[in-house]
Amino acid sequence: VELVESGGGLVQPGGSLRLSCAASGFTVSRAALSWYRQTPGKERELVARITRAGTTTNNDTSGRFSISRDIATHTVYLQMNSLKPTDTAKYYCKADYQSLTYWGQGTQVTVSS
């Protein structure tokens, strides 16, 4: 199983980015897939999650971020709109599959003018 994130970068406040997580070694439709973020000195926090039952986002990102997946391309996306400086973090993709957990290496998002 491998997860590879991409799409991070520098963006101005109010801007948008779409992160991608390319999955291999499992079927994305059968896994619970999540995006987390982490800043130095803090624990990783859940940003959004998608399962067969639907999607959830945390209170801070609700209405601004959305998670989706493309089963055909084995890719999970995080669409981020109305970005704030407080969204600056390293973003990680996580898969829970067959009682195991897998993480990607992360992609940096910096929101600054």
FENQUI-V213243 format. One record per residue. N is the residue number from 0. RES is the residue in one small letter. SS is DSSP state (2 for helix, 1 for strand, 0 for the rest). Layout:
# FENQUI-V213243
N:RES:SS
N:RES:SS
This chain:
# FENQUI-V213243
0:v:0
1:e:1
2:l:1
3:v:1
4:e:1
5:s:1
6:g:0
7:g:0
8:g:1
9:l:1
10:v:1
11:q:0
12:p:0
13:g:0
14:g:0
15:s:0
16:l:1
17:r:1
18:l:1
19:s:1
20:c:1
21:a:1
22:a:1
23:s:1
24:g:0
25:f:0
26:t:0
27:v:2
28:s:2
29:r:2
30:a:0
31:a:1
32:l:1
33:s:1
34:w:1
35:y:1
36:r:1
37:q:1
38:t:0
39:p:0
40:g:0
41:k:0
42:e:0
43:r:0
44:e:1
45:l:1
46:v:1
47:a:1
48:r:1
49:i:1
50:t:1
51:r:0
52:a:0
53:g:1
54:t:1
55:t:1
56:t:1
57:n:0
58:n:0
59:d:0
60:t:0
61:s:0
62:g:0
63:r:0
64:f:1
65:s:1
66:i:1
67:s:1
68:r:1
69:d:1
70:i:0
71:a:0
72:t:0
73:h:0
74:t:1
75:v:1
76:y:1
77:l:1
78:q:1
79:m:1
80:n:0
81:s:0
82:l:0
83:k:0
84:p:2
85:t:2
86:d:2
87:t:0
88:a:1
89:k:1
90:y:1
91:y:1
92:c:1
93:k:1
94:a:1
95:d:1
96:y:1
97:q:0
98:s:0
99:l:1
100:t:1
101:y:1
102:w:1
103:g:0
104:q:0
105:g:0
106:t:1
107:q:1
108:v:1
109:t:1
110:v:1
111:s:0
112:s:0
